[in-house]
Amino acid sequence: MVVAAAVVTAIIIGALYVGREVFVPIALAILLSFVLAPVVRLLQRWHIPRGVSVLTVVVFAFISIFTVGGVIAAQVTELAGDLPRYQFTMREKIKSLRGTAATSGTLERAADVLQDLGKELNKPKDAAAPLPTSISGQEPKPIPVEVRPPPPTALENIATLISPLLRPLTTTGITAIFVIFILLQREDLRNRFIKLAGSHDLQKTTAALDDAASRLSRLFLIQLALNVSFGALIGAGLWIIGIPSPVLWGILAAVLRFVPYIGAVISAVFPLTLAAAVDPGWSMLLWTAALFVVTEPIIGHVIEPLLYGHSTGLSPVAVVASATFWTALWGPVGLVLATPLTVCLVVLGRHVERFKFLDVMLGDRSPLSAAELFYQRMLAEDPAEAVDKAEEFLKELPLSVYYDEVALPGLKLAQNDAFRGVLESADREKIKAAVTEVVDDLADKEDRRPLDKPTGDIESTDTVESAKAAIADLPILSREQLLPEWRGAMPVLCVAGRGPLDEAVCAILAQLLEKHGLGTRVAGVDAISVPNLFRLETSGVALVCLSYLDTSSPAHMRYTIRRLRRKFPQVQILLGCWTAVDTKALLDKARADAVATTLREVVGICLQAATGFENGPVPKHVQPIADPPKQQSRQVSILAESRPQSILDGAISPRQVREDRPKSDRISAQDGRNDW
């Protein structure tokens, strides 16, 4: 499969190179159609027939292109005629530079030696051989021979005149024909592409392609307008400074700016060189450099982000690689077309499933989700990068949301690998140690919605956008707000259910609870084994939270809870089952007091239980978690599709209470009041 893909790729690249005389006009026509399509649609809205609209727009566009080409030719001719005047200035500046160099004499002698060697090497082989002499000792005189070609005919003169223009005119004509037919048959070409891409979901594919086409048209139009504006500013500035042929350098700057990162730098080289040649001093060179240094950042970092975002959707490596690839294939035209062509490929990959690999390879989106990246960093024992990503996430959302949306899903991925048998016990211990280090590094972060600027991290942006909602801050309780039995040093005991991954979740949960005023102690899985259970300290414990990432054995949960009830007969037991789907059925099987599936839900339940106002109105001195709507009774189970913040907005109840337990032993009751 890999060999076949490599062979197909090589064939495609070879075809692009060999057939560049055909593919370059096609690529130009496609890009021009994206730019001209909005104008054609505008004319059609004015009730102008499509054919007339297309011909009008295409003729106007190519007249503009030929006009620009004529201006460039005139400017180049004028510049070529003026270049001899600048030789004296350049020689004087070179002499002045040599005079300021301490080793100028050495450099000159080395240059003379190299020049003499070059002349010696370039001599013909027969140059050193003596000429044959005649018998009389006198050298024979060479006979002059003059070869005169016949005078060219009229056809030859026409061919000599047209041949340099034949290739550009051919490319322009083919491009114009393709543009006309693409604009005329736009819908037909779209339908054919949909059929090739996959017609099993016509609505989705059609909407995706229409959206991609509109986005590309807008992108290219805005980029064209910005580049033309950049070229106009550069040309006007060079004219004010006094650089010869300012229109030529302005057009060159506008064209080269289609190449990201390096286009503006390349366009500055020629005016800077000419400024050094024209001005006997250095002021013109400095003013020219200042013009480019000021104009490009303003256009690139201020105006562009306001118009179409901070990026074209390409990664920096993809931009450089695409510029190298297309330049090697198609020359200077490929350099200009590299970024627009690569943008088309990335948009295609984002909207068509078959071409998803293009978005992964060339796009600026992270190929791994935030949870996958967290898990990968834990596997690599690199918690430092995970902390960096967490700090970017925490610029917009609270710490508990980060743990629920990134760390906990990452540990779920680890549990899935452990369930499949591909994650060894030693690897799980490494992950636990790495997570513990991440928790320690985030100990100074508050569990509140921050006021910092939005994150600019690519990996964090998608997760932040998906997690954003009206998330209320969980309250931070003081000792006076707690019930007497909750005022101990560590009223909450977090117990790992099956292994090191559960211990990692317990470490996270302990940190969150402590940030909200509830001291927490963590017990490993060995602490609840039958031999070690009697050694477990029970004093000061008001609630036990049992953590399970593995939900494959409800019986194991039930037996663990049964042992904990014998050890803590008066303590409520909360089951944190992080991968549970049917929490109601799990609650019946495990026989816990409540079941939660997110860390914020567990924190909310503990805070409500610690204040003792779950069945009555919340007093004024305690900040309520939410204002749940009044209802007769609600099923207290966390659905799999519920958002983590649902406990806060009152959409669901934090847990489901078992009806077969005494009312005094419940965390909450369903008695016609709010179930808190």
Secondary structure per residue as TSV (DSSP state, phi and psi in degrees):
chain	resnum	aa	ss	phi	psi
A	1	M	-	360.0	-44.0
A	2	V	H	-66.4	-41.5
A	3	V	H	-64.4	-42.1
A	4	A	H	-62.4	-42.6
A	5	A	H	-63.6	-39.9
A	6	A	H	-65.1	-40.0
A	7	V	H	-64.7	-43.9
A	8	V	H	-62.7	-42.2
A	9	T	H	-62.1	-43.2
A	10	A	H	-63.1	-39.3
A	11	I	H	-64.7	-42.5
A	12	I	H	-63.3	-44.4
A	13	I	H	-64.5	-42.1
A	14	G	H	-62.0	-40.3
A	15	A	H	-65.1	-39.6
A	16	L	H	-63.0	-36.4
A	17	Y	H	-75.0	-47.6
A	18	V	H	-67.3	-39.6
A	19	G	T	-96.4	27.8
A	20	R	H	-63.0	-25.8
A	21	E	H	-63.9	-24.7
A	22	V	H	-98.7	-41.5
A	23	F	H	-72.6	-30.5
A	24	V	H	-63.2	-48.0
A	25	P	H	-60.9	-36.9
A	26	I	H	-64.1	-44.6
A	27	A	H	-62.9	-43.2
A	28	L	H	-61.4	-40.1
A	29	A	H	-65.6	-40.4
A	30	I	H	-63.4	-45.0
A	31	L	H	-66.8	-40.6
A	32	L	H	-65.0	-34.4
A	33	S	H	-65.1	-35.3
A	34	F	H	-64.4	-36.4
A	35	V	H	-75.1	-38.5
A	36	L	H	-88.1	-19.0
A	37	A	H	-58.3	-43.9
A	38	P	H	-60.4	-35.9
A	39	V	H	-68.2	-39.2
A	40	V	H	-63.1	-43.7
A	41	R	H	-63.1	-36.9
A	42	L	H	-63.2	-43.3
A	43	L	H	-66.3	-34.5
A	44	Q	H	-68.0	-32.4
A	45	R	H	-65.8	-23.6
A	46	W	T	-87.1	15.9
A	47	H	T	65.9	31.3
A	48	I	-	-93.1	131.0
A	49	P	-	-55.5	151.1
A	50	R	H	-60.8	-45.6
A	51	G	H	-58.5	-45.3
A	52	V	H	-64.6	-40.8
A	53	S	H	-61.9	-46.0
A	54	V	H	-63.3	-48.2
A	55	L	H	-62.7	-40.6
A	56	T	H	-62.3	-47.2
A	57	V	H	-66.7	-44.1
A	58	V	H	-65.8	-44.6
A	59	V	H	-61.1	-44.4
A	60	F	H	-62.9	-41.4
A	61	A	H	-63.5	-45.0
A	62	F	H	-75.6	-29.3
A	63	I	H	-62.5	-40.9
A	64	S	H	-63.2	-41.0
A	65	I	H	-65.0	-44.7
A	66	F	H	-65.2	-34.8
A	67	T	H	-64.2	-44.3
A	68	V	H	-63.3	-41.3
A	69	G	H	-61.7	-39.7
A	70	G	H	-64.6	-40.8
A	71	V	H	-62.4	-41.6
A	72	I	H	-62.4	-44.7
A	73	A	H	-61.4	-42.7
A	74	A	H	-64.6	-40.7
A	75	Q	H	-67.6	-39.9
A	76	V	H	-64.3	-42.3
A	77	T	H	-61.8	-44.0
A	78	E	H	-64.3	-41.2
A	79	L	H	-65.7	-40.7
A	80	A	H	-62.9	-35.7
A	81	G	H	-71.1	-26.4
A	82	D	H	-91.2	-11.8
A	83	L	G	-59.9	-40.0
A	84	P	G	-58.7	-25.6
A	85	R	G	-69.0	-21.6
A	86	Y	G	-94.1	-1.5
A	87	Q	H	-66.2	-41.9
A	88	F	H	-61.8	-43.0
A	89	T	H	-62.7	-41.5
A	90	M	H	-65.4	-40.8
A	91	R	H	-64.0	-41.8
A	92	E	H	-63.7	-39.5
A	93	K	H	-68.8	-36.5
A	94	I	H	-65.9	-40.8
A	95	K	H	-62.9	-40.9
A	96	S	H	-65.1	-38.1
A	97	L	H	-66.0	-39.2
A	98	R	H	-65.8	-36.4
A	99	G	H	-66.7	-31.2
A	100	T	H	-80.4	-15.7
A	101	A	-	-82.7	135.9
A	102	A	T	-70.5	-28.4
A	103	T	T	-107.7	30.3
A	104	S	H	-63.4	-39.1
A	105	G	H	-62.7	-44.1
A	106	T	H	-61.6	-43.8
A	107	L	H	-63.3	-41.0
A	108	E	H	-64.6	-42.2
A	109	R	H	-64.2	-40.3
A	110	A	H	-64.6	-39.6
A	111	A	H	-64.1	-39.6
A	112	D	H	-65.0	-41.2
A	113	V	H	-61.9	-45.7
A	114	L	H	-63.7	-36.4
A	115	Q	H	-66.5	-41.6
A	116	D	H	-64.2	-41.4
A	117	L	H	-63.3	-40.2
A	118	G	H	-62.7	-40.7
A	119	K	H	-64.5	-39.4
A	120	E	H	-66.3	-40.4
A	121	L	H	-70.2	-28.8
A	122	N	T	-85.6	-1.0
A	123	K	S	-67.8	143.5
A	124	P	-	-66.9	157.5
A	125	K	G	-63.0	-36.1
A	126	D	G	-84.5	2.7
A	127	A	G	-67.8	-35.3
A	128	A	S	-83.4	-16.2
A	129	A	S	-73.9	138.2
A	130	P	-	-70.8	145.3
A	131	L	-	-70.8	143.4
A	132	P	-	-64.8	142.5
A	133	T	-	-107.7	157.2
A	134	S	-	-81.8	174.3
A	135	I	T	-63.5	-34.7
A	136	S	T	-78.0	-3.0
A	137	G	S	90.5	-0.7
A	138	Q	-	-99.7	139.1
A	139	E	-	-71.2	137.8
A	140	P	-	-73.1	144.6
A	141	K	-	-83.3	134.6
A	142	P	-	-68.7	147.5
A	143	I	-	-95.2	118.1
A	144	P	-	-68.1	136.3
A	145	V	-	-127.8	130.5
A	146	E	-	-122.2	124.6
A	147	V	-	-105.1	120.4
A	148	R	-	-114.8	116.9
A	149	P	-	-71.0	157.0
A	150	P	-	-68.2	151.4
A	151	P	-	-62.2	137.8
A	152	P	-	-65.0	146.4
A	153	T	-	-81.2	174.9
A	154	A	H	-64.6	-38.5
A	155	L	H	-66.0	-38.9
A	156	E	H	-66.1	-38.6
A	157	N	H	-62.7	-41.5
A	158	I	H	-65.4	-41.4
A	159	A	H	-63.9	-40.7
A	160	T	H	-63.5	-35.0
A	161	L	H	-75.3	-37.0
A	162	I	H	-86.4	-29.5
A	163	S	H	-55.1	-40.8
A	164	P	H	-66.2	-25.5
A	165	L	H	-93.9	-8.6
A	166	L	H	-65.9	-45.3
A	167	R	H	-66.0	-48.6
A	168	P	H	-61.5	-38.5
A	169	L	H	-67.0	-38.0
A	170	T	H	-63.3	-46.9
A	171	T	H	-60.7	-42.4
A	172	T	H	-64.4	-42.4
A	173	G	H	-64.4	-44.1
A	174	I	H	-63.3	-40.8
A	175	T	H	-62.5	-43.9
A	176	A	H	-62.6	-41.0
A	177	I	H	-63.7	-44.9
A	178	F	H	-64.0	-40.6
A	179	V	H	-60.8	-44.2
A	180	I	H	-61.3	-46.7
A	181	F	H	-73.7	-31.8
A	182	I	H	-65.8	-41.7
A	183	L	H	-69.9	-34.4
A	184	L	H	-73.3	-36.5
A	185	Q	T	-109.5	36.0
A	186	R	H	-60.7	-48.3
A	187	E	H	-67.3	-39.0
A	188	D	H	-64.4	-43.3
A	189	L	H	-63.8	-37.8
A	190	R	H	-62.2	-44.1
A	191	N	H	-64.9	-38.3
A	192	R	H	-65.9	-39.2
A	193	F	H	-67.2	-36.6
A	194	I	H	-61.5	-40.7
A	195	K	H	-63.9	-40.5
A	196	L	H	-69.4	-39.7
A	197	A	H	-72.6	-25.0
A	198	G	-	130.5	114.7
A	199	S	-	-100.2	15.0
A	200	H	T	-71.3	-23.4
A	201	D	T	-132.3	80.2
A	202	L	H	-63.4	-41.1
A	203	Q	H	-62.6	-46.8
A	204	K	H	-67.8	-44.3
A	205	T	H	-65.3	-42.5
A	206	T	H	-63.8	-45.9
A	207	A	H	-62.1	-39.0
A	208	A	H	-65.3	-43.6
A	209	L	H	-68.8	-40.7
A	210	D	H	-61.9	-42.3
A	211	D	H	-64.8	-41.9
A	212	A	H	-64.2	-42.6
A	213	A	H	-63.9	-43.0
A	214	S	H	-66.0	-39.2
A	215	R	H	-66.6	-42.7
A	216	L	H	-65.1	-42.0
A	217	S	H	-60.0	-45.8
A	218	R	H	-64.4	-41.8
A	219	L	H	-61.7	-48.1
A	220	F	H	-68.7	-36.9
A	221	L	H	-64.1	-45.9
A	222	I	H	-65.8	-41.5
A	223	Q	H	-65.6	-39.1
A	224	L	H	-62.4	-44.5
A	225	A	H	-63.3	-41.8
A	226	L	H	-65.6	-42.7
A	227	N	H	-67.5	-38.1
A	228	V	H	-64.3	-40.9
A	229	S	H	-63.9	-41.1
A	230	F	H	-61.4	-45.7
A	231	G	H	-63.6	-38.3
A	232	A	H	-64.8	-42.4
A	233	L	H	-64.2	-43.0
A	234	I	H	-64.5	-45.3
A	235	G	H	-61.3	-43.9
A	236	A	H	-64.5	-41.6
A	237	G	H	-64.6	-41.9
A	238	L	H	-66.4	-34.0
A	239	W	H	-65.2	-41.6
A	240	I	H	-65.5	-39.6
A	241	I	H	-68.1	-33.4
A	242	G	T	108.5	19.5
A	243	I	-	-75.3	133.9
A	244	P	S	-64.1	150.3
A	245	S	S	53.7	55.4
A	246	P	H	-67.1	-30.5
A	247	V	H	-64.3	-40.2
A	248	L	H	-60.1	-46.4
A	249	W	H	-71.7	-30.3
A	250	G	H	-66.6	-43.4
A	251	I	H	-64.3	-42.2
A	252	L	H	-62.4	-40.5
A	253	A	H	-64.5	-40.4
A	254	A	H	-64.8	-40.1
A	255	V	H	-71.0	-46.4
A	256	L	H	-70.8	-18.3
A	257	R	T	-72.2	-10.3
A	258	F	T	-65.9	-17.8
A	259	V	S	-91.3	110.7
A	260	P	T	-65.2	156.1
A	261	Y	T	70.4	-50.9
A	262	I	T	-111.4	-11.7
A	263	G	H	-61.7	-47.1
A	264	A	H	-65.2	-34.3
A	265	V	H	-66.8	-43.4
A	266	I	H	-63.4	-40.9
A	267	S	H	-67.0	-20.1
A	268	A	H	-83.0	-16.8
A	269	V	H	-64.5	-45.5
A	270	F	H	-67.2	-47.9
A	271	P	H	-62.0	-35.3
A	272	L	H	-65.5	-42.5
A	273	T	H	-62.4	-42.9
A	274	L	H	-68.2	-35.4
A	275	A	H	-63.4	-39.3
A	276	A	H	-67.0	-29.7
A	277	A	H	-80.6	-30.4
A	278	V	H	-84.0	-46.5
A	279	D	-	-88.2	125.6
A	280	P	S	-62.3	-28.0
A	281	G	S	-96.3	-156.0
A	282	W	S	-120.0	0.6
A	283	S	H	-66.1	-40.7
A	284	M	H	-63.7	-37.8
A	285	L	H	-64.2	-42.6
A	286	L	H	-67.4	-41.2
A	287	W	H	-65.1	-37.9
A	288	T	H	-65.1	-44.5
A	289	A	H	-62.1	-41.5
A	290	A	H	-63.6	-35.7
A	291	L	H	-60.0	-46.0
A	292	F	H	-71.9	-38.5
A	293	V	H	-65.6	-32.4
A	294	V	H	-86.0	-42.8
A	295	T	H	-69.7	-46.1
A	296	E	H	-62.9	-46.2
A	297	P	H	-62.0	-36.2
A	298	I	H	-65.4	-45.1
A	299	I	I	-68.0	-46.0
A	300	G	I	-77.4	-33.8
A	301	H	I	-111.0	-6.7
A	302	V	I	-117.6	-55.3
A	303	I	I	-77.7	-45.5
A	304	E	H	-58.1	-49.0
A	305	P	H	-60.0	-31.6
A	306	L	H	-70.1	-30.2
A	307	L	H	-89.5	-47.4
A	308	Y	H	-142.1	33.4
A	309	G	-	91.2	179.1
A	310	H	S	-84.6	-10.2
A	311	S	-	-150.5	156.0
A	312	T	-	-83.5	0.6
A	313	G	S	93.7	7.0
A	314	L	B	-109.7	144.6
A	315	S	-	-76.8	151.1
A	316	P	H	-57.2	-38.1
A	317	V	H	-64.2	-39.7
A	318	A	H	-64.6	-36.9
A	319	V	H	-63.3	-47.9
A	320	V	H	-66.1	-43.8
A	321	A	H	-64.0	-42.5
A	322	S	H	-66.6	-39.4
A	323	A	H	-61.7	-42.6
A	324	T	H	-64.8	-44.1
A	325	F	H	-64.4	-52.5
A	326	W	H	-71.2	-29.5
A	327	T	H	-67.6	-41.4
A	328	A	H	-64.0	-32.9
A	329	L	H	-79.5	-48.1
A	330	W	H	-121.2	6.5
A	331	G	T	76.3	-151.1
A	332	P	H	-58.4	-34.3
A	333	V	H	-62.5	-39.1
A	334	G	H	-63.6	-34.0
A	335	L	H	-63.5	-41.0
A	336	V	H	-72.5	-36.0
A	337	L	H	-85.2	-7.4
A	338	A	H	-58.3	-52.4
A	339	T	H	-67.5	-47.2
A	340	P	H	-59.5	-40.2
A	341	L	H	-65.3	-40.5
A	342	T	H	-69.3	-35.7
A	343	V	H	-61.2	-41.7
A	344	C	H	-60.4	-42.1
A	345	L	H	-65.3	-40.1
A	346	V	H	-67.6	-42.9
A	347	V	H	-62.2	-39.6
A	348	L	H	-61.0	-42.5
A	349	G	H	-67.2	-29.7
A	350	R	H	-77.6	-23.5
A	351	H	H	-109.0	-19.2
A	352	V	-	-117.9	123.4
A	353	E	G	-62.4	-36.0
A	354	R	G	-64.6	-24.8
A	355	F	G	-107.7	25.6
A	356	K	H	-60.1	-31.5
A	357	F	H	-62.3	-26.6
A	358	L	H	-66.3	-39.7
A	359	D	H	-66.6	-39.4
A	360	V	H	-65.4	-40.7
A	361	M	H	-77.9	-38.6
A	362	L	H	-111.9	-21.1
A	363	G	B	-75.6	166.4
A	364	D	S	-92.3	-0.3
A	365	R	S	-74.4	150.1
A	366	S	-	-70.5	129.7
A	367	P	S	-68.0	-20.1
A	368	L	S	-111.8	141.0
A	369	S	-	-69.9	168.6
A	370	A	H	-62.0	-38.3
A	371	A	H	-68.0	-42.3
A	372	E	H	-64.6	-39.4
A	373	L	H	-66.4	-38.5
A	374	F	H	-61.0	-47.2
A	375	Y	H	-62.7	-42.2
A	376	Q	H	-64.5	-38.8
A	377	R	H	-68.8	-34.5
A	378	M	H	-67.5	-39.5
A	379	L	H	-63.2	-38.2
A	380	A	T	-81.3	1.3
A	381	E	T	55.5	46.4
A	382	D	-	-125.7	70.4
A	383	P	H	-69.1	-17.7
A	384	A	H	-61.9	-44.4
A	385	E	H	-66.3	-37.5
A	386	A	H	-61.9	-37.5
A	387	V	H	-67.4	-39.5
A	388	D	H	-60.2	-45.1
A	389	K	H	-65.1	-37.3
A	390	A	H	-64.0	-40.6
A	391	E	H	-64.9	-34.5
A	392	E	H	-65.5	-42.5
A	393	F	H	-62.5	-40.9
A	394	L	T	-73.6	-3.4
A	395	K	T	-69.5	-18.9
A	396	E	T	-123.7	-24.8
A	397	L	S	-133.1	158.9
A	398	P	-	-68.1	166.4
A	399	L	H	-63.4	-40.4
A	400	S	H	-64.0	-33.7
A	401	V	H	-68.9	-37.7
A	402	Y	H	-60.1	-46.0
A	403	Y	I	-63.6	-38.6
A	404	D	I	-73.2	-35.4
A	405	E	I	-94.8	-20.1
A	406	V	I	-121.9	-60.2
A	407	A	I	-66.6	-47.9
A	408	L	H	-64.7	-45.7
A	409	P	H	-60.9	-33.7
A	410	G	H	-63.9	-40.7
A	411	L	H	-69.6	-29.0
A	412	K	H	-64.5	-39.1
A	413	L	H	-62.6	-40.6
A	414	A	H	-62.6	-40.7
A	415	Q	H	-64.9	-37.7
A	416	N	H	-62.4	-41.5
A	417	D	H	-66.7	-37.5
A	418	A	H	-65.2	-38.6
A	419	F	H	-65.3	-34.2
A	420	R	H	-79.8	-7.0
A	421	G	T	84.6	14.7
A	422	V	-	-101.5	-1.6
A	423	L	S	-117.7	109.4
A	424	E	-	-73.9	166.5
A	425	S	H	-62.1	-37.9
A	426	A	H	-64.6	-37.2
A	427	D	H	-66.0	-37.5
A	428	R	H	-65.9	-36.5
A	429	E	H	-65.7	-37.9
A	430	K	H	-64.2	-41.6
A	431	I	H	-63.3	-42.5
A	432	K	H	-60.7	-43.0
A	433	A	H	-64.7	-40.1
A	434	A	H	-67.1	-41.1
A	435	V	H	-64.2	-40.0
A	436	T	H	-60.8	-38.9
A	437	E	H	-67.3	-39.4
A	438	V	H	-61.8	-43.8
A	439	V	H	-60.8	-41.7
A	440	D	H	-64.2	-40.1
A	441	D	H	-68.7	-25.6
A	442	L	T	-96.5	13.8
A	443	A	T	-65.6	-24.9
A	444	D	T	-89.0	1.3
A	445	K	-	-88.0	136.5
A	446	E	-	-87.4	149.6
A	447	D	S	-88.9	65.2
A	448	R	S	-139.9	155.7
A	449	R	-	-67.5	122.1
A	450	P	-	-78.9	169.3
A	451	L	-	-114.3	15.0
A	452	D	S	-74.3	174.1
A	453	K	-	-71.1	158.6
A	454	P	-	-61.0	151.7
A	455	T	-	-72.0	146.5
A	456	G	-	-109.1	7.0
A	457	D	-	-77.1	132.5
A	458	I	H	-66.2	-45.6
A	459	E	H	-65.1	-33.8
A	460	S	H	-82.8	-24.6
A	461	T	H	-61.9	-48.5
A	462	D	H	-62.1	-42.8
A	463	T	H	-67.2	-39.3
A	464	V	H	-63.0	-42.6
A	465	E	H	-64.5	-39.6
A	466	S	H	-73.0	-25.6
A	467	A	H	-93.6	-10.7
A	468	K	-	-67.0	135.0
A	469	A	S	-169.3	-178.0
A	470	A	-	-77.2	73.8
A	471	I	-	-89.1	119.6
A	472	A	-	-86.4	149.6
A	473	D	-	-74.5	133.8
A	474	L	-	-70.3	143.9
A	475	P	-	-71.9	153.3
A	476	I	-	-106.9	115.7
A	477	L	-	-91.6	143.6
A	478	S	-	-92.4	169.9
A	479	R	G	-62.8	-34.3
A	480	E	G	-69.1	-22.0
A	481	Q	G	-84.5	-7.7
A	482	L	S	-90.9	152.6
A	483	L	-	-65.4	157.2
A	484	P	G	-55.8	-41.0
A	485	E	G	-72.3	-11.0
A	486	W	G	-100.5	6.1
A	487	R	-	-93.3	9.2
A	488	G	S	-71.6	175.5
A	489	A	S	-66.3	-38.7
A	490	M	-	-139.7	81.9
A	491	P	-	-75.8	-13.3
A	492	V	E	-112.8	133.5
A	493	L	E	-114.4	116.9
A	494	C	E	-97.9	124.1
A	495	V	E	-118.8	131.3
A	496	A	E	-78.9	134.0
A	497	G	S	-81.4	-47.7
A	498	R	S	-125.8	-28.7
A	499	G	S	-174.0	-164.8
A	500	P	H	-61.3	-34.3
A	501	L	H	-65.4	-37.7
A	502	D	H	-66.2	-34.7
A	503	E	H	-64.9	-36.3
A	504	A	H	-62.8	-41.9
A	505	V	H	-64.2	-39.2
A	506	C	H	-61.5	-39.4
A	507	A	H	-62.4	-41.3
A	508	I	H	-63.8	-47.3
A	509	L	H	-63.4	-38.7
A	510	A	H	-61.9	-40.5
A	511	Q	H	-63.5	-43.6
A	512	L	H	-63.5	-44.2
A	513	L	H	-64.0	-39.5
A	514	E	H	-66.8	-33.1
A	515	K	H	-67.8	-18.7
A	516	H	T	-107.4	17.4
A	517	G	T	93.2	12.6
A	518	L	-	-118.3	110.5
A	519	G	-	-65.1	142.0
A	520	T	E	-138.1	139.7
A	521	R	E	-115.3	140.8
A	522	V	E	-108.2	132.0
A	523	A	E	-120.2	133.2
A	524	G	-	-75.1	177.9
A	525	V	G	-67.0	-26.8
A	526	D	G	-69.6	-22.7
A	527	A	G	-69.2	-22.1
A	528	I	G	-104.4	10.3
A	529	S	S	-70.0	157.7
A	530	V	H	-58.5	-43.3
A	531	P	H	-67.5	-31.1
A	532	N	H	-98.6	-8.1
A	533	L	H	-64.7	-36.0
A	534	F	T	-70.1	-18.5
A	535	R	T	-83.5	-9.9
A	536	L	S	-67.0	128.1
A	537	E	-	-72.6	129.8
A	538	T	-	-109.4	-12.8
A	539	S	T	-70.4	136.6
A	540	G	T	79.3	2.5
A	541	V	-	-88.0	123.6
A	542	A	-	-107.3	-19.6
A	543	L	E	-155.7	140.1
A	544	V	E	-112.5	127.0
A	545	C	E	-110.6	120.1
A	546	L	E	-101.8	124.0
A	547	S	E	-103.2	128.3
A	548	Y	E	-136.4	121.1
A	549	L	S	-91.8	-24.6
A	550	D	-	-97.6	113.9
A	551	T	-	-105.7	17.5
A	552	S	S	-73.6	-17.7
A	553	S	-	-131.9	87.0
A	554	P	H	-61.0	-26.4
A	555	A	H	-63.7	-39.5
A	556	H	H	-62.0	-40.3
A	557	M	H	-63.8	-43.0
A	558	R	H	-63.8	-43.9
A	559	Y	H	-67.7	-36.2
A	560	T	H	-65.3	-43.8
A	561	I	H	-64.2	-37.0
A	562	R	H	-63.2	-43.0
A	563	R	H	-64.5	-40.0
A	564	L	H	-66.6	-31.9
A	565	R	H	-69.0	-35.6
A	566	R	H	-67.2	-33.6
A	567	K	H	-80.1	-37.2
A	568	F	-	-123.0	76.9
A	569	P	T	-68.1	-26.0
A	570	Q	T	-105.4	10.9
A	571	V	S	-107.8	137.9
A	572	Q	E	-78.7	144.4
A	573	I	E	-117.3	123.3
A	574	L	E	-109.3	127.4
A	575	L	E	-99.5	114.2
A	576	G	E	-94.9	98.4
A	577	C	E	-108.3	98.7
A	578	W	T	-78.4	-16.5
A	579	T	T	-114.3	13.9
A	580	A	-	-71.3	147.6
A	581	V	S	-110.5	-55.4
A	582	D	-	-98.9	88.4
A	583	T	H	-71.8	-28.1
A	584	K	H	-65.2	-46.9
A	585	A	H	-64.7	-38.7
A	586	L	H	-65.3	-37.2
A	587	L	H	-64.1	-39.8
A	588	D	H	-66.6	-37.4
A	589	K	H	-78.0	-42.0
A	590	A	H	-81.7	-26.3
A	591	R	-	62.1	46.0
A	592	A	-	-93.7	171.1
A	593	D	S	-75.2	-29.3
A	594	A	E	-160.1	158.1
A	595	V	E	-127.9	133.5
A	596	A	E	-130.1	152.5
A	597	T	S	-118.2	-6.3
A	598	T	S	-132.0	159.5
A	599	L	H	-68.5	-37.1
A	600	R	H	-65.4	-34.1
A	601	E	H	-65.3	-41.9
A	602	V	H	-62.7	-44.2
A	603	V	H	-63.1	-42.2
A	604	G	H	-62.7	-41.7
A	605	I	H	-63.4	-44.1
A	606	C	H	-65.0	-39.3
A	607	L	H	-66.2	-39.6
A	608	Q	H	-67.7	-42.3
A	609	A	H	-67.0	-34.0
A	610	A	H	-70.3	-25.3
A	611	T	H	-90.3	-19.2
A	612	G	T	74.4	22.1
A	613	F	-	-118.8	33.2
A	614	E	S	-72.7	-22.6
A	615	N	S	-107.5	2.2
A	616	G	S	-139.0	-177.4
A	617	P	-	-66.2	147.9
A	618	V	-	-80.0	126.6
A	619	P	-	-68.4	165.0
A	620	K	T	-67.6	-28.0
A	621	H	T	-83.0	-2.0
A	622	V	S	-114.4	127.6
A	623	Q	-	-73.9	123.3
A	624	P	-	-71.4	150.1
A	625	I	S	-72.9	-39.6
A	626	A	-	-163.3	172.3
A	627	D	-	-110.3	85.8
A	628	P	-	-68.9	147.2
A	629	P	-	-67.8	147.2
A	630	K	-	-72.9	137.7
A	631	Q	-	-159.6	163.9
A	632	Q	S	-70.2	-47.6
A	633	S	-	-162.4	146.7
A	634	R	-	-131.0	144.9
A	635	Q	-	-75.4	126.6
A	636	V	-	-100.1	74.8
A	637	S	-	-139.8	147.1
A	638	I	-	-94.4	113.0
A	639	L	-	-73.0	155.0
A	640	A	T	-64.2	-31.6
A	641	E	T	-89.4	4.4
A	642	S	-	-71.9	147.6
A	643	R	-	-76.6	152.8
A	644	P	T	-61.9	-26.7
A	645	Q	T	-86.8	5.3
A	646	S	H	-65.7	-23.2
A	647	I	H	-66.7	-25.0
A	648	L	H	-86.4	-31.5
A	649	D	H	-94.5	5.8
A	650	G	T	78.3	10.8
A	651	A	S	-71.6	-30.3
A	652	I	S	-139.4	166.3
A	653	S	-	-88.4	151.4
A	654	P	S	-67.9	-16.7
A	655	R	-	-165.9	172.0
A	656	Q	-	-115.0	129.3
A	657	V	-	-94.1	134.1
A	658	R	-	-73.3	132.8
A	659	E	T	-79.4	-16.6
A	660	D	T	-91.3	5.3
A	661	R	S	-99.7	151.6
A	662	P	-	-59.9	147.8
A	663	K	G	-62.3	-33.0
A	664	S	G	-71.3	-17.0
A	665	D	G	-101.5	9.2
A	666	R	-	-97.8	156.2
A	667	I	S	-76.0	-37.1
A	668	S	-	-151.9	168.5
A	669	A	-	-132.2	155.4
A	670	Q	-	-103.8	86.1
A	671	D	S	-124.8	33.0
A	672	G	S	88.6	-2.5
A	673	R	S	-111.0	177.8
A	674	N	-	-63.3	133.2
A	675	D	-	-89.1	87.7
A	676	W	-	-119.7	360.0
